Every structure is written in structure tokens, then in C-alpha cells.
Amino acid sequence: MAHNTINQLVVKGTTTIGVVCKDGVILASDTRVTMGFFIAHKQGKKVYKIDEHIGMTIAGSVADAQKVIDIITANAHLYRINLNRPMPVSSAARMTSNLLFSARGLMAQVLVGGVDDTGPHVFNLDPYGSLTEEKLTSTGSGSPIAIGVLEDKFREGMTVQEALPIIARAVNASMKRDVASGNNYNIIVIDNKGYRELADAEKKELLAKGS
């Protein structure tokens, strides 16, 4: 009983977002790391680079999620070395799904997003490995608020530049309304030019546009 209570406390928190645009993928998250009602870290990293064309957001147990990231990153690099080409985004998502399903105890919900020869993709995976491809999605305790903004403002076929102010507004809204999300946020763009994290000045400008 106590173990279940601890798990419930650990996995509560976070807002992560993934959207598919006409010319790329946007991944975003807040930076507050919580354990129950305790703020363990104010500037936690929740979006990770898997390869030049793939990123992953994390929600849940940080240790479990970091284990998933390490394994998928290593395999993506091995794939590139052995086959002399980047791993398809769907393959990275399927490998993550198999890992979560086989472990059955990893308390991590992740989004896998990126761009390959077939275009931009975002996949949502729960702790048991269930895999769905999405055009827009959000995970974590702040996700209901973020989804509300996304479904109101985001439209399929938008360019990255058109969607960025909406993503900033969605994360900002969840940080204001969800106690387990907050402090700061990160936004990553993945397109044909590769993986890029937005600077603080760019994020402030986006919020001004989205207001």
C-alpha cells in the first residue's frame, strides 16, 4: 500500500507537449520537478535529444525516464553507425514501446517526436508501452490545461513558426493553473535542419505574440 502511494506521488506532475507541424515537430515542457507537494528542482530537464532528428519528453519517475532515454539514445546511434542512415522516428517509438512493455515497472510516460524521410511524427507512449501516433498531445498533471489551449488554437497543417506562439501559451497556461508545473519551460524544434532548443529571448517573444 505504501509503495503504491509513493508511486502515485512520484508520477504526479509535469506538463509536456508534442505537436506535428507542416514543416517539423515542436516538443515542449515545464521545468519543475516534484515529488508529491515537494518541489525537488526548479530547472529540471524534461526534453532530451535522442539523435539529430529525434527528441523525447518525459513525465513520471525521473530515474526510470532517464533509463529509457539512455537506452534509446544508444540504440539510435548504433543504428546510424551500422546502417549509415538515421533511425526512423517510428522505429525509435516502437523500440521505446517494447522497452516499457518488457519492463512493466518503469513509471514513465514519454513523447517521441522527430522528422525523417516520411515527414514529421509524434508518438505518445504510456508506462505499459501503449503506442499512439498523434498530431497534438500533452502528458502530465498540467495536460488538461495545455490540451484546452492546443485544441482551441492549433490547426493541423500549421507551420512551426505559426504554431510556436500557441505552444508557448499552452505551457504557460498550465504553469499558472497546475501546482506541479512551473518555474520555467523549454521548447524544442525539430525540422529538416535538425534539433534546436529555443533561447530565453525567443520564448519571451513568443509569449508576447501569443497573448
N, C-alpha and C positions, 0 to 999 in steps of 0.2 A: 504493500500500500504506500509506504513511504517512498519507495523507488518510483512508483507511478507519479506521485505528487511532485517529486524532483524533476522528472521528465517534463511534466506539464509546465513547470516554472521555467525550465531552460528553453523550451521551444517557443515560449510566448515572447513576441517582439519582432521588430524589423518591418520595413517596407521595401520591397524590391519590385521593379517594373521592367518589363520587356515588351517592345513593340517592333513590328515589321513595317518598314517604310518602302517606298518605291525604289530607293537607291541605297538602302542599307538597313542596319539594325541599331536600335538605341536600348541600352541597358542602364538602369539607374537604381540607387538605393540610398537610404539614410545612413548615418554613421554611428548611431547609438547602439551600444552592446549592453543588453540587460540580462539579469538573472532574477526572475520574479520582479520585485519592485526595486531592486538594486541596480544602479547604473554602473556597470563594470568598466566601461570605456566610452569615451565621448567621440573618438575619431577612429572607430573600427572600420576595417576594410571588408566590404561585402560584395564587391565586384572584382573578379580576377581574370587575368589574361591566360587563356589556355594555349593559344597559338596566335600568330599574327592576324588570323581571320575568325577566331572564336573566343568568346568570353563566357563567364559563368557567374551568376549571382547566387548568394547563399542566404538561407534562413534556417534557424534551428540551432542545434548544438555546433558551436564554432569548431571544436576539435574534430567532430565527425565530418563536417563540411570540408575542412582543410584536408582531411584524409582523402576525400573524394577528389578534390582539386589536384592534389599531388599525383594521384594515380592516373587521372585522365590527361593531365598535362604531360606526364612522362610518355604515355601511350601515343598522344598526338605527335610528339617529337619523334618517337620511334617510327611511326607511320611515315612521316615526312622523310626520314633518313632512309628507310628500307625501300620505299616506293617512289621516292623522288617527286612527290606531289603532296599537297596538303590533305589532311583528313577531311572528308565531307562532314558538314555540320550534323547531318542525321546520324552518321556513324558515331560521332562523339556523344550524341544524345542517347543512342542505343547502348553504347558501352556504359554510360552512366546509369542507365536503367538496369542493366544486367548486374552492375556492381551493387546498387541499392537493393535489388531483389534478392541477391545471393546473401548479402549481409543480414538483412531483415532487422538489424538493430541500430542502424545508423539513423539518428534523428536529424535528418537534413532534407529540406526541400530546396530544389535548385531550378534555375532557369538557364538553359544553354542556348546562346544566340550567336549567330555569325553569318558570314557570306561565303558562298562557294560557287562553283560553276553553274549550279541550278538556281542561284539567286539568294536572297536573304531569308533566314529562318529563325524562329524562336520556338523552343520546346520547353514545356513545363513538366517537371518530374516530382512526384511526392516521395515520402520516405520509403515506400514499398516498391518503388520503381515504375509506377504507372506513368505512362508517357503520352502526352498530347501535344500536337503542334498548334500554336496559337498565332493570331495576328496581333493581339494585345492581351497582356496578362499581368497579374500582380500577385505577390505572395506576402505572407507575414501578417501581423496583427493590424497594420495600417492599410492593408489591401482593400477593404471595402470602401474606404475614403478615396484612395487612389483610383480604383476602378470607376467610381462615380464620376470623377473628373474626366478620365480617359473616354468613357462611353459617351459623355456629353460632347466632348470637343474633338477627339481623334477620329479621323476618317481614313478608311483603307485607301491606299494609293498616294497618301501624302509623301512629300519628300522629307528627308532628315531635317532640313532647315525649317520646314513648316511645322514639323512635329516637336522639335526641341522645346519651344516655349510651353507647350502643353505638358510635356513630361516634367519640366521644372515645376510647373504649377501643381501637378498631381503629387509629386513628392513633398512639396512644401505644405500642401493641404493636409497630408497625412501626418506630417511632423507637428502641425498645430493641433490636430484633433486626437492623435493617438499617443498616449503617455509613453509607450515603449519605443516610439520612433522620434528621432530628433537630433539636435546639435548641429549637424551639417549633412550634406548629401554629395554623392558623386554621380556623374553622368558620363557614360562611355558611348562613343560612336564607332561602329564597325562598318566599313564600306570597302569599295574596291581599292582604296588607298591603305587599308589596314586598320589597326586598333588604335584609338585615340581617346584619352581622357581629357575632358574639358577643364580649363583653368578656372579659378575662382572668379576672375573678372568676367569671363564668358557666362558663367552661371548667374551672376548678378544681373547681367544684361538681359538674359532670358526671362528672369522673373519680372523685370520691368516691362518686357514685351507681353508677357502672359497675364499681367494684372489688368 
